[in-house]
Amino acid sequence: MKLPVLKIGNLQPKYPIIQGGMAVRISTAPLAAAVANAGGIGLIAASGMSIQELKDEIRWARKNTNGIIGINIMYAVKKFPELVFAALEEGIDLIVQGAGFSRDIFKWCAEAKTPFVSIVSTTKLAKLAEGLGASAVVVEGTEAGGHLGTMESVRKILPEVKKAIKIPVIAAGGIIDALDMYEVFKLGADGVQMGTRFAASLESNAAPNLKEFYIQATAEDIVLIDSPVGLPGRALKNEFSEKIAKENIPPEKCENCLKKCKRNFCIMAALNNAQKGNLKEGLIFSGAYINKIKEILPAGEIIRKLVSDYEKL
């Protein structure tokens, strides 16, 4: 079976596969470059980075690939404008944004002639994004890892959005293998965004014990947490997730990284702990079907296998 062609503005990857931008520091330049080199679109997760760190990451990726490199950023972070402008100044190929809705970013990207992709979970927001000038939308369902904008399946939302707008629609949430891709392409998706599968890749910046935790996880390990961002989040059960389910852990030292924070715990500290391998005090975000991932592979091999398996369907 032949893969669909994905075109976002003037960008056309070899394969319609986008690697999700997983913060904090899971999706960094080496992963994004490896995905881009394999024919997909690689994303650097900007949320939680300093301005200079993001610039350095983009420059490293640029030196190590001629493929398509973008950033993913949460609207919820306080340094949202500064990080967006830093990426635009570095000539980033595209920007993907979720965890809130910004009208300003459409103008910023249009002025820079940079394609903008809005992460949405409803037809209403998809139509609004198209009207404001988005080059594509990522339709993210409840199966996704991390912050969730809906409790509806991507397989329900996707056909509705596809009928309502003309710009490309990229499916996200619970997409692990070629059969998952087949299902969403059959429903009208022009591309897929995959996060969790690439979190468990060789080039992922997750600590080795965190990657091992991913591939040992079962469906029973999936939990929903109440994020300080103001959204539910899908994560894996561990000591930290069980603790925050029982009590609040207000930050001892707050760096005001979010525009609005419920302060039930410090999400940046929790995500940083997980990325560094401190799993007892870390929040481990995960998609709903992580149990399908059985091995850590190079990102290029993940894409090669996805394409090969899909073409055999």
C-alpha positions in Angstrom: 0.0 0.0 0.0 1.2 3.5 -0.9 1.7 6.1 1.8 -0.1 9.5 1.3 1.8 12.6 0.4 2.0 15.2 3.2 2.6 18.8 2.2 2.7 21.6 4.9 3.1 24.9 3.2 6.2 24.6 1.0 7.5 21.5 2.9 7.1 18.0 1.7 8.8 15.2 3.6 9.6 11.9 2.0 7.3 10.2 4.4 4.1 11.6 6.1 5.6 11.0 9.6 6.2 13.7 12.2 8.1 12.9 15.4 6.3 14.4 18.3 7.9 17.2 20.4 8.2 15.6 23.8 9.3 17.9 26.7 11.2 18.3 28.8 14.3 17.5 26.7 13.2 14.1 25.4 12.9 15.4 21.9 16.2 17.3 21.3 18.3 17.9 18.2 19.8 14.4 17.8 16.4 12.8 17.7 14.9 15.5 15.4 17.9 15.2 13.0 17.7 11.4 12.9 14.0 11.5 12.0 14.6 14.2 9.4 17.5 12.2 7.9 15.2 9.2 7.6 12.6 11.2 5.6 10.2 12.3 8.3 9.8 15.7 10.1 11.8 16.0 13.3 10.7 18.3 16.1 12.7 19.8 18.9 10.6 20.3 22.1 11.2 23.9 23.0 9.1 24.0 26.2 11.3 24.1 29.3 14.4 25.3 27.3 16.2 28.6 27.7 16.4 30.8 24.6 20.1 30.1 24.1 19.6 26.3 24.6 16.9 26.3 21.9 19.1 28.2 19.5 22.0 25.8 20.1 19.7 22.8 19.6 18.4 24.2 16.3 21.9 24.9 15.1 23.1 21.4 16.0 20.2 19.9 14.1 20.9 22.0 11.1 24.5 20.9 11.0 23.5 17.3 11.1 20.6 17.1 8.6 19.4 18.6 5.4 15.9 17.4 6.3 12.9 19.2 7.8 13.3 20.4 11.3 10.7 22.1 13.4 9.9 22.9 17.0 7.0 22.0 19.2 6.0 24.5 21.9 3.3 24.7 24.5 1.3 28.0 24.6 1.2 27.5 28.4 4.9 28.3 28.9 5.7 31.8 30.1 8.5 32.3 27.6 6.3 31.4 24.7 6.9 34.5 22.6 10.6 34.6 23.2 11.1 30.9 22.3 9.0 31.3 19.2 10.9 34.3 18.0 14.2 32.5 18.8 13.2 29.6 16.5 12.1 32.0 13.8 15.3 33.9 13.9 17.2 30.6 13.5 15.2 29.9 10.4 13.3 26.9 11.7 11.3 25.1 9.0 8.0 24.9 10.9 6.4 25.5 14.3 3.9 23.1 15.9 2.0 24.5 19.0 -0.4 23.0 21.5 -1.5 23.2 25.2 -3.6 26.3 24.5 -4.5 28.5 21.6 -2.6 31.6 20.5 -3.8 34.0 17.9 -0.6 35.9 17.8 1.6 33.0 16.6 -0.3 32.9 13.3 0.8 36.5 12.5 4.4 35.8 13.7 4.8 32.8 11.5 3.1 34.5 8.5 5.5 37.4 8.7 8.4 35.0 8.9 6.9 32.9 6.0 7.2 29.9 8.3 4.5 27.2 8.1 2.5 27.0 11.4 0.8 23.8 12.6 -1.9 24.0 15.3 -2.6 21.1 17.6 -6.3 20.8 18.0 -8.8 18.4 19.6 -12.1 19.8 18.2 -13.5 20.7 14.8 -14.3 24.2 16.0 -10.6 24.9 16.8 -9.5 23.2 13.5 -11.7 25.6 11.5 -10.5 28.6 13.6 -6.9 27.6 12.9 -7.5 27.3 9.2 -9.2 30.7 9.1 -6.3 32.3 10.9 -3.8 30.9 8.4 -2.5 27.5 9.7 -0.7 25.4 7.1 -2.0 22.2 8.7 -3.5 20.9 12.0 -2.5 18.0 14.2 -5.7 16.4 15.5 -4.8 14.9 18.8 -7.1 12.4 20.5 -7.2 11.1 24.1 -4.8 8.3 23.2 -1.9 10.7 23.2 0.8 10.9 25.9 1.2 14.1 27.9 -1.3 16.9 28.1 -4.7 16.0 26.7 -7.2 18.5 25.2 -10.0 15.9 24.9 -11.3 12.6 26.2 -12.5 11.7 22.6 -10.6 9.2 20.4 -8.6 10.6 17.5 -10.5 8.0 15.4 -13.7 9.8 16.2 -12.5 13.4 15.9 -10.4 12.9 12.7 -13.2 12.3 10.2 -15.2 15.2 11.5 -12.2 17.6 11.2 -11.3 16.2 7.7 -14.8 17.1 6.4 -14.7 20.6 7.9 -11.4 22.0 6.6 -9.2 21.9 3.5 -5.7 22.1 4.9 -3.8 18.9 5.7 -4.9 17.0 8.8 -2.3 15.1 10.8 -3.5 12.4 13.2 -1.9 12.0 16.7 -2.5 9.8 19.7 -2.0 6.1 20.1 -0.1 5.7 16.8 2.6 3.1 17.2 2.8 0.8 14.2 1.9 0.5 10.5 -1.6 -0.8 11.3 -2.3 2.3 13.4 -1.2 4.4 10.5 -3.4 2.5 8.1 -6.4 3.1 10.4 -6.0 6.9 10.5 -5.0 7.2 6.8 -8.2 5.3 6.0 -10.1 7.9 8.1 -8.6 10.7 6.0 -5.4 11.7 7.7 -2.7 13.2 5.5 0.0 12.4 8.0 0.7 11.1 11.4 2.5 12.5 14.5 4.1 9.9 16.7 5.6 10.7 20.1 5.8 7.7 22.4 7.4 5.4 19.8 10.2 7.9 19.3 10.7 8.4 23.0 11.8 4.8 23.1 14.4 5.3 20.3 18.2 5.2 20.4 18.4 9.0 19.7 15.8 10.0 22.3 17.3 12.1 25.1 15.5 10.0 27.7 17.8 8.4 30.3 18.6 4.7 29.6 16.5 3.5 32.6 13.6 5.6 31.4 13.7 4.0 28.0 13.8 0.6 29.7 10.8 1.7 31.8 8.9 2.5 28.5 9.5 -0.9 27.0 8.5 -2.8 30.2 5.3 -0.9 30.6 1.9 -2.6 30.2 -1.6 -1.3 29.5 -2.3 -1.5 33.2 0.4 1.0 33.9 -1.4 3.8 32.2 -2.8 6.6 34.5 -4.3 10.0 34.2 -2.8 12.8 36.3 -4.0 16.3 37.1 -1.3 18.6 35.6 -0.4 22.1 37.0 -0.9 23.3 33.4 -4.7 22.9 33.9 -5.2 19.8 31.7 -5.3 16.1 32.4 -2.2 14.2 31.4 -1.5 10.6 30.4 1.4 9.1 32.2 2.8 5.8 33.5 2.2 4.6 37.1 5.2 5.0 39.4 5.8 6.3 43.0 5.5 9.9 41.9 2.2 9.5 40.0 0.7 7.6 43.0 1.9 10.4 45.4 0.4 13.3 43.4 -2.9 11.4 43.1 -3.1 11.4 46.9 -1.7 14.9 47.8 -0.5 18.2 46.5 3.3 18.8 46.5 3.6 22.6 46.1 6.9 23.7 44.6 9.5 24.7 47.2 11.2 27.0 44.6 9.0 28.3 41.8 10.6 29.6 38.6 7.2 30.8 37.2 7.7 28.8 34.0 4.0 28.7 33.2 1.6 31.5 32.5 -0.9 29.8 34.9 0.0 27.1 37.3 -2.2 25.2 39.8 0.9 24.6 41.9 -0.2 21.1 42.9 3.3 20.0 42.0 6.2 21.4 39.8 5.7 19.9 36.4 9.0 21.1 35.0 10.9 19.5 37.9 8.9 16.3 37.6 9.5 16.0 33.8 13.2 16.9 34.2 13.6 14.2 36.9 12.1 11.6 34.6 14.3 12.6 31.6 17.4 12.3 33.8 16.4 8.9 35.1 15.2 9.8 38.6 12.0 7.8 38.1 10.9 7.8 41.8 10.4 11.6 41.6 9.7 11.9 37.9 6.5 12.2 35.9 6.6 9.8 33.0 4.3 10.9 30.2 3.2 8.1 27.8 0.7 7.3 25.1 -2.1 4.9 25.6 -0.6 2.0 23.6 3.0 2.0 24.9 2.6 -1.8 25.6 3.0 -2.3 21.8 6.6 -1.1 22.0 9.0 -3.9 22.7 12.4 -2.7 21.8 14.6 0.5 21.6 15.6 1.1 17.9 17.3 3.9 16.0 14.8 6.5 14.8 15.8 5.7 11.2 15.1 2.0 11.7 11.7 2.8 13.3 10.7 4.8 10.2 12.1 2.2 7.8 10.1 -0.5 9.5 6.9 1.6 9.6 7.2 2.3 5.8 8.1 -1.3 5.0 5.3 -2.8 7.1 2.8 -0.3 5.7 3.7 -1.0 2.1 3.1 -4.7 2.7 -0.5 -4.1 3.9 
